[in-house]
Amino acid sequence: MALRAYWTGNLKISLVTFGIRLYNAISESEKVRLNQLHKGCNARIKMPTTCPIHGQVDRSEIAKGYEFEKEKYVVIEQDELDKIKLRSEKTIELTKFVPADSVLDVYLDSTYYVAPDGPVAEEPFRVVREALEKTRTAGIGKLTISGRERPVLLRPGEKGFTLTTLHAANEVRESKPYFEEIKDGPTNKEYMQLATTLIKGKTGKFDPSEFHDTYQDALVDLVKSKVAGQSPIIVQEEELPATFNFAEALRQSLDNVSAPAAKTRPAPAAKPAAGAKKPPSKSEPAAPKKQKRKQA
């Protein structure tokens, strides 16, 4: 089955232009989503489009507008929106190159994979990718996507590129107010030595397969148990004590660095009842290392 491109257009650098395709790098297909039901009859709640004056309305009767004062709107017609044509709708023009690691994480938004649009585009595609790798730079440009013109960051990734939309400066809050109460001063040398040793002892390669959404895992277990007609499985992680000795906690952490974590086998999946809807197709999560009894 051919991969479906999210966006198809051109990448432009000065006078060089070639076709590219964008693909969503993030998938939410495995995410468990709950529906809203009416208590008692369990019918799914529907959200009809309504007007506070005339009641329910058809989608063909809906217009777009901007609220310039409270409860006062200026109506924008679709043909007026269609007249706003930007070059960035079909072309990403890289106008600047920056060090690849110079963009703060807070500016990063959605990420896409970028591949060449056909054999003709492959050679300039490879040349640009290898040039960015060699110079350790990333390209900055603009792309109109989902009705908005967004700044984007283009970086080499494996055989292709990753393109990440960026938040504009006015969308990112200034960090200073959140950190201004943190006092400056020397750090305890003993504590620093303990912390440094702890970090070095746990240093390794980044492996994304080690991380998963434990809430989703617990939700899948709950859904499976409910489908099978069993009592709900409620997983609660053990809470840290309210107070602890920082230095002692560092020392105990160092003692545990070399001790491998005990591996536990996930509990077997509950067998669904006959005729029941198939629960979420997600691999069984690992059983939690510790559980806390639910308090009354």
ABEGO torsion letter per residue (X at the ends): XBBBBABBBBBBBEABBBBBBBBBABBAAABBBBBBBBBGAGBBBBBBBBBAAAEBBBAAABBBBBBABBGBBBBBBAAAAAABBBAAAABBBBABBBBAAABBAAABBBBBBBBBBEAAAAAAAAAAAAAAAAAGBBBBBBBBBGGBBBBBBBBBBEABBBBBBBBBAAABBBAAAAAAABBBEBBBAAAAAAAAAAAAAABBBBBAAABBBAAAAAAAAAAAAAAAGBBBBBBBBBBBBABBBAAAAAAAAAAAAABBBBBBBBBBBBBBBBGBBBBBBBBBBBBBABBBBBBX
